[in-house]
Amino acid sequence: MHHPHVESPDIAATVDQLLAEHRTGLLSMKEAIALLRQRTGTDRSDADLAGLITKKAAHLGVAVVIDAH
């Protein structure tokens, strides 16, 4: 049975990997979310993923650009 917010891949580990890859440059939030969806197939909301990315980026000292809508 599939549960809506239970992911088979580890989303947090994928965010860590993504941020590590972009540690020396800027990463746009839109790009980060698109890459996460591509790599994990997650169906979590953009806001949920943005929150996770922002929290981890702040902890790691990685600059993430919030895209204008």
ABEGO torsion letter per residue (X at the ends): XBBAABBABBAAAAAAAAAAAAAABBBBAAAAAAAAAAAAGBABBAAAAAAAAAAAAAAAGBBBBBBBX
